[in-house]
């Protein structure tokens, strides 16, 4: 009898509004993690979008993020277990170097960031998607957590953080709706942990199979 082929490494894409707890949940999962926020464009990139009616760069717009490079890194991790990724300093809006991410022979890892939903379809078509999850804590809780985190880390100026926070709080429902529309499953922390455990055990629940449930959740 021939040996079984090796289990391919797959990715769980973890998205949600900024401040929804993605990084914390990913860390608690015990799985290897790829930080998708490191694939932001640099602050002098002429293609960066601006907030309508403002001179602020819209860092919450998918156009501020390098999706092609992110997909390439996710794919290489799935195929080889190793890839080089940029190191990004949010406070400086700049890449400060590179680092090697090595996940070894693990069959599953998490790629988390606010734009993770933007690559759900591409990862599914490449055959590397295990699941896609969208965390949501509610606009007020998310606003508070995001502001305190960003203030502590000195990510941007206080006026910028307040303007951004107010804008995102008002837009949170539409953000979640967009991400679920792109194929991510809306859930809270406990359900996300359960789905991660299922994916790690080989019970992959791709977002394609949860479209009906997502629609019911949004409504």
C-alpha atoms as a printed R data frame, in Angstrom:
    type eleno elety resid chain resno       x      y      z
1   ATOM     1    CA   UNK     A     1   0.000  0.000  0.000
2   ATOM     2    CA   UNK     A     2   1.366  3.432 -0.934
3   ATOM     3    CA   UNK     A     3   1.967  6.002  1.758
4   ATOM     4    CA   UNK     A     4  -0.619  8.722  2.239
5   ATOM     5    CA   UNK     A     5   0.396 12.100  0.779
6   ATOM     6    CA   UNK     A     6   1.409 14.724  3.331
7   ATOM     7    CA   UNK     A     7  -1.388 16.911  4.692
8   ATOM     8    CA   UNK     A     8  -1.104 20.311  2.980
9   ATOM     9    CA   UNK     A     9  -0.725 23.370  5.153
10  ATOM    10    CA   UNK     A    10  -3.778 25.603  5.069
11  ATOM    11    CA   UNK     A    11  -4.576 29.047  6.380
12  ATOM    12    CA   UNK     A    12  -7.357 30.494  8.511
13  ATOM    13    CA   UNK     A    13  -7.920 34.109  7.526
14  ATOM    14    CA   UNK     A    14  -8.931 36.175 10.557
15  ATOM    15    CA   UNK     A    15 -10.435 39.616  9.918
16  ATOM    16    CA   UNK     A    16 -12.720 42.064 11.715
17  ATOM    17    CA   UNK     A    17 -12.794 45.791 12.484
18  ATOM    18    CA   UNK     A    18  -9.659 47.347 13.925
19  ATOM    19    CA   UNK     A    19  -9.720 46.721 17.694
20  ATOM    20    CA   UNK     A    20 -11.985 43.662 17.558
21  ATOM    21    CA   UNK     A    21  -9.390 41.411 19.219
22  ATOM    22    CA   UNK     A    22  -7.896 39.562 16.243
23  ATOM    23    CA   UNK     A    23  -4.291 39.605 17.447
24  ATOM    24    CA   UNK     A    24  -5.230 38.515 20.963
25  ATOM    25    CA   UNK     A    25  -7.356 35.627 19.722
26  ATOM    26    CA   UNK     A    26  -4.663 34.523 17.278
27  ATOM    27    CA   UNK     A    27  -2.073 34.516 20.073
28  ATOM    28    CA   UNK     A    28  -4.355 32.521 22.379
29  ATOM    29    CA   UNK     A    29  -5.016 29.908 19.699
30  ATOM    30    CA   UNK     A    30  -1.505 28.498 19.943
31  ATOM    31    CA   UNK     A    31  -1.249 28.384 16.138
32  ATOM    32    CA   UNK     A    32   1.501 30.089 14.107
33  ATOM    33    CA   UNK     A    33   0.459 33.600 13.072
34  ATOM    34    CA   UNK     A    34   1.207 35.764 10.045
35  ATOM    35    CA   UNK     A    35   0.550 39.484 10.678
36  ATOM    36    CA   UNK     A    36  -1.144 40.861  7.583
37  ATOM    37    CA   UNK     A    37  -0.815 44.444  8.860
38  ATOM    38    CA   UNK     A    38   2.882 44.223  7.924
39  ATOM    39    CA   UNK     A    39   1.793 44.414  4.284
40  ATOM    40    CA   UNK     A    40   0.576 48.010  4.470
41  ATOM    41    CA   UNK     A    41   1.908 50.339  1.783
42  ATOM    42    CA   UNK     A    42   4.425 52.953  2.868
43  ATOM    43    CA   UNK     A    43   3.334 56.489  3.665
44  ATOM    44    CA   UNK     A    44   4.905 58.006  0.547
45  ATOM    45    CA   UNK     A    45   3.151 55.619 -1.844
46  ATOM    46    CA   UNK     A    46   1.251 57.762 -4.378
47  ATOM    47    CA   UNK     A    47  -1.554 55.192 -4.633
48  ATOM    48    CA   UNK     A    48  -2.626 55.589 -0.991
49  ATOM    49    CA   UNK     A    49  -6.319 56.571 -0.683
50  ATOM    50    CA   UNK     A    50  -7.485 59.541  1.354
51  ATOM    51    CA   UNK     A    51 -10.499 59.927  3.615
52  ATOM    52    CA   UNK     A    52 -13.231 61.678  1.647
53  ATOM    53    CA   UNK     A    53 -13.245 65.389  2.455
54  ATOM    54    CA   UNK     A    54 -10.013 65.167  4.468
55  ATOM    55    CA   UNK     A    55  -6.243 65.202  4.020
56  ATOM    56    CA   UNK     A    56  -5.934 62.068  6.205
57  ATOM    57    CA   UNK     A    57  -4.702 58.877  4.566
58  ATOM    58    CA   UNK     A    58  -7.429 56.242  4.796
59  ATOM    59    CA   UNK     A    59  -5.526 53.361  6.380
60  ATOM    60    CA   UNK     A    60  -8.798 51.425  6.658
61  ATOM    61    CA   UNK     A    61  -9.288 51.316  2.899
62  ATOM    62    CA   UNK     A    62  -8.084 48.137  1.128
63  ATOM    63    CA   UNK     A    63  -6.169 50.369 -1.268
64  ATOM    64    CA   UNK     A    64  -3.700 51.142  1.535
65  ATOM    65    CA   UNK     A    65  -2.652 47.482  1.644
66  ATOM    66    CA   UNK     A    66  -0.506 45.312 -0.666
67  ATOM    67    CA   UNK     A    67  -2.780 42.325 -1.278
68  ATOM    68    CA   UNK     A    68  -0.580 40.730 -3.952
69  ATOM    69    CA   UNK     A    69   2.469 40.535 -1.694
70  ATOM    70    CA   UNK     A    70   0.332 39.241  1.180
71  ATOM    71    CA   UNK     A    71  -1.137 36.444 -0.967
72  ATOM    72    CA   UNK     A    72   2.341 35.500 -2.170
73  ATOM    73    CA   UNK     A    73   3.575 35.209  1.433
74  ATOM    74    CA   UNK     A    74   0.549 33.149  2.540
75  ATOM    75    CA   UNK     A    75   0.961 30.820 -0.446
76  ATOM    76    CA   UNK     A    76   4.682 30.340  0.178
77  ATOM    77    CA   UNK     A    77   4.021 29.503  3.836
78  ATOM    78    CA   UNK     A    78   1.481 26.890  2.774
79  ATOM    79    CA   UNK     A    79   3.867 25.351  0.255
80  ATOM    80    CA   UNK     A    80   7.206 25.552  2.063
81  ATOM    81    CA   UNK     A    81   6.521 26.521  5.693
82  ATOM    82    CA   UNK     A    82   8.772 29.552  5.391
83  ATOM    83    CA   UNK     A    83   8.664 33.043  3.874
84  ATOM    84    CA   UNK     A    84  10.196 36.508  4.194
85  ATOM    85    CA   UNK     A    85   7.839 39.316  5.191
86  ATOM    86    CA   UNK     A    86   8.249 43.064  5.729
87  ATOM    87    CA   UNK     A    87   8.507 44.616  9.173
88  ATOM    88    CA   UNK     A    88   6.127 47.576  9.289
89  ATOM    89    CA   UNK     A    89   6.177 50.468 11.757
90  ATOM    90    CA   UNK     A    90   2.630 51.852 11.915
91  ATOM    91    CA   UNK     A    91   3.687 55.017 13.753
92  ATOM    92    CA   UNK     A    92   6.116 55.849 10.907
93  ATOM    93    CA   UNK     A    93   3.954 54.427  8.101
94  ATOM    94    CA   UNK     A    94   7.046 52.687  6.782
95  ATOM    95    CA   UNK     A    95   8.683 49.319  6.309
96  ATOM    96    CA   UNK     A    96  11.756 49.113  8.512
97  ATOM    97    CA   UNK     A    97  13.192 45.798  7.364
98  ATOM    98    CA   UNK     A    98  12.264 42.173  6.784
99  ATOM    99    CA   UNK     A    99  11.995 39.038  8.862
100 ATOM   100    CA   UNK     A   100  11.621 35.346  8.189
101 ATOM   101    CA   UNK     A   101   8.433 33.602  9.297
102 ATOM   102    CA   UNK     A   102   8.993 29.873  9.753
103 ATOM   103    CA   UNK     A   103   5.987 27.702 10.682
104 ATOM   104    CA   UNK     A   104   7.710 24.384 10.084
105 ATOM   105    CA   UNK     A   105   5.513 21.434  9.138
106 ATOM   106    CA   UNK     A   106   2.348 22.579 10.915
107 ATOM   107    CA   UNK     A   107  -0.841 21.825  8.928
108 ATOM   108    CA   UNK     A   108  -2.557 25.090  9.923
109 ATOM   109    CA   UNK     A   109  -1.717 28.718 10.625
110 ATOM   110    CA   UNK     A   110  -3.566 32.021 11.041
111 ATOM   111    CA   UNK     A   111  -3.155 35.093  8.856
112 ATOM   112    CA   UNK     A   112  -4.785 37.991 10.700
113 ATOM   113    CA   UNK     A   113  -5.486 41.604  9.837
114 ATOM   114    CA   UNK     A   114  -8.275 44.020  8.977
115 ATOM   115    CA   UNK     A   115  -7.923 43.228  5.272
116 ATOM   116    CA   UNK     A   116  -7.815 39.433  5.537
117 ATOM   117    CA   UNK     A   117 -11.251 39.125  3.923
118 ATOM   118    CA   UNK     A   118  -9.904 40.794  0.776
119 ATOM   119    CA   UNK     A   119  -7.972 37.602 -0.075
120 ATOM   120    CA   UNK     A   120 -10.553 34.947  0.852
121 ATOM   121    CA   UNK     A   121 -11.512 34.206 -2.748
122 ATOM   122    CA   UNK     A   122  -7.912 34.013 -3.940
123 ATOM   123    CA   UNK     A   123  -6.887 31.665 -1.128
124 ATOM   124    CA   UNK     A   124  -9.915 29.461 -1.770
125 ATOM   125    CA   UNK     A   125  -9.096 29.269 -5.481
126 ATOM   126    CA   UNK     A   126  -5.508 28.323 -4.618
127 ATOM   127    CA   UNK     A   127  -6.808 25.476 -2.437
128 ATOM   128    CA   UNK     A   128  -5.126 26.739  0.731
129 ATOM   129    CA   UNK     A   129  -8.112 28.124  2.691
130 ATOM   130    CA   UNK     A   130  -9.226 26.269  5.815
131 ATOM   131    CA   UNK     A   131 -11.631 28.910  7.133
132 ATOM   132    CA   UNK     A   132 -12.242 32.665  7.152
133 ATOM   133    CA   UNK     A   133 -13.522 34.374 10.300
134 ATOM   134    CA   UNK     A   134 -14.697 37.906 11.044
135 ATOM   135    CA   UNK     A   135 -14.584 38.969 14.710
136 ATOM   136    CA   UNK     A   136 -17.094 41.528 15.949
137 ATOM   137    CA   UNK     A   137 -17.378 42.935 19.506
138 ATOM   138    CA   UNK     A   138 -19.846 45.776 18.914
139 ATOM   139    CA   UNK     A   139 -19.010 49.366 17.882
140 ATOM   140    CA   UNK     A   140 -18.649 50.938 21.360
141 ATOM   141    CA   UNK     A   141 -16.479 48.177 22.842
142 ATOM   142    CA   UNK     A   142 -14.344 48.091 19.725
143 ATOM   143    CA   UNK     A   143 -13.898 51.890 19.769
144 ATOM   144    CA   UNK     A   144 -12.707 51.862 23.368
145 ATOM   145    CA   UNK     A   145 -10.320 48.951 22.913
146 ATOM   146    CA   UNK     A   146  -8.901 50.341 19.655
147 ATOM   147    CA   UNK     A   147  -8.330 53.845 21.041
148 ATOM   148    CA   UNK     A   148  -6.617 52.667 24.230
149 ATOM   149    CA   UNK     A   149  -4.394 50.250 22.272
150 ATOM   150    CA   UNK     A   150  -3.401 52.799 19.639
151 ATOM   151    CA   UNK     A   151  -2.779 55.476 22.267
152 ATOM   152    CA   UNK     A   152  -0.570 53.146 24.315
153 ATOM   153    CA   UNK     A   153   1.421 52.102 21.248
154 ATOM   154    CA   UNK     A   154   1.718 55.650 19.913
155 ATOM   155    CA   UNK     A   155   0.493 54.583 16.499
156 ATOM   156    CA   UNK     A   156  -0.678 58.042 15.370
157 ATOM   157    CA   UNK     A   157  -1.450 61.460 16.851
158 ATOM   158    CA   UNK     A   158  -4.338 61.718 19.330
159 ATOM   159    CA   UNK     A   159  -6.477 63.915 17.010
160 ATOM   160    CA   UNK     A   160  -5.987 61.434 14.172
161 ATOM   161    CA   UNK     A   161  -6.905 58.500 16.442
162 ATOM   162    CA   UNK     A   162 -10.081 60.257 17.613
163 ATOM   163    CA   UNK     A   163 -11.151 61.136 14.070
164 ATOM   164    CA   UNK     A   164 -10.444 57.626 12.874
165 ATOM   165    CA   UNK     A   165 -12.094 56.020 15.885
166 ATOM   166    CA   UNK     A   166 -15.316 58.007 15.494
167 ATOM   167    CA   UNK     A   167 -15.445 57.230 11.774
168 ATOM   168    CA   UNK     A   168 -14.860 53.505 12.323
169 ATOM   169    CA   UNK     A   169 -17.392 53.282 15.148
170 ATOM   170    CA   UNK     A   170 -20.084 54.690 12.868
171 ATOM   171    CA   UNK     A   171 -19.004 52.387 10.021
172 ATOM   172    CA   UNK     A   172 -18.520 49.143 11.977
173 ATOM   173    CA   UNK     A   173 -21.710 47.430 10.822
174 ATOM   174    CA   UNK     A   174 -20.911 48.157  7.187
175 ATOM   175    CA   UNK     A   175 -17.313 46.951  7.716
176 ATOM   176    CA   UNK     A   176 -18.546 43.624  9.060
177 ATOM   177    CA   UNK     A   177 -21.104 43.380  6.255
178 ATOM   178    CA   UNK     A   178 -18.378 43.918  3.646
179 ATOM   179    CA   UNK     A   179 -16.078 41.322  5.171
180 ATOM   180    CA   UNK     A   180 -18.783 38.699  5.446
181 ATOM   181    CA   UNK     A   181 -19.839 39.532  1.911
182 ATOM   182    CA   UNK     A   182 -16.295 38.690  0.829
183 ATOM   183    CA   UNK     A   183 -16.648 35.250  2.400
184 ATOM   184    CA   UNK     A   184 -15.710 35.544  6.089
185 ATOM   185    CA   UNK     A   185 -17.937 34.078  8.799
186 ATOM   186    CA   UNK     A   186 -19.070 36.616 11.428
187 ATOM   187    CA   UNK     A   187 -18.605 35.296 14.969
188 ATOM   188    CA   UNK     A   188 -17.613 36.158 18.513
189 ATOM   189    CA   UNK     A   189 -14.422 35.051 20.252
190 ATOM   190    CA   UNK     A   190 -15.799 31.774 21.632
191 ATOM   191    CA   UNK     A   191 -17.197 30.596 18.304
192 ATOM   192    CA   UNK     A   192 -13.976 31.600 16.567
193 ATOM   193    CA   UNK     A   193 -11.935 29.502 18.991
194 ATOM   194    CA   UNK     A   194 -14.238 26.545 18.364
195 ATOM   195    CA   UNK     A   195 -13.865 26.850 14.604
196 ATOM   196    CA   UNK     A   196 -10.095 27.156 14.927
197 ATOM   197    CA   UNK     A   197 -10.030 23.975 16.984
198 ATOM   198    CA   UNK     A   198 -12.134 22.250 14.351
199 ATOM   199    CA   UNK     A   199  -9.860 23.404 11.541
200 ATOM   200    CA   UNK     A   200  -6.790 22.254 13.486
201 ATOM   201    CA   UNK     A   201  -8.415 18.838 13.862
202 ATOM   202    CA   UNK     A   202  -8.969 18.674 10.119
203 ATOM   203    CA   UNK     A   203 -12.647 19.649 10.134
204 ATOM   204    CA   UNK     A   204 -12.150 22.560  7.751
205 ATOM   205    CA   UNK     A   205 -15.191 24.820  7.446
206 ATOM   206    CA   UNK     A   206 -14.487 27.040  4.477
207 ATOM   207    CA   UNK     A   207 -16.341 30.303  4.229
208 ATOM   208    CA   UNK     A   208 -17.967 29.101  1.013
209 ATOM   209    CA   UNK     A   209 -20.039 26.654  3.036
210 ATOM   210    CA   UNK     A   210 -21.256 29.277  5.520
211 ATOM   211    CA   UNK     A   211 -22.633 31.933  3.198
212 ATOM   212    CA   UNK     A   212 -26.216 31.235  4.204
213 ATOM   213    CA   UNK     A   213 -25.406 31.452  7.905
214 ATOM   214    CA   UNK     A   214 -23.493 34.711  7.367
215 ATOM   215    CA   UNK     A   215 -26.509 36.267  5.668
216 ATOM   216    CA   UNK     A   216 -28.727 35.276  8.576
217 ATOM   217    CA   UNK     A   217 -26.228 36.755 11.045
218 ATOM   218    CA   UNK     A   218 -26.053 40.093  9.258
219 ATOM   219    CA   UNK     A   219 -29.827 40.379  9.008
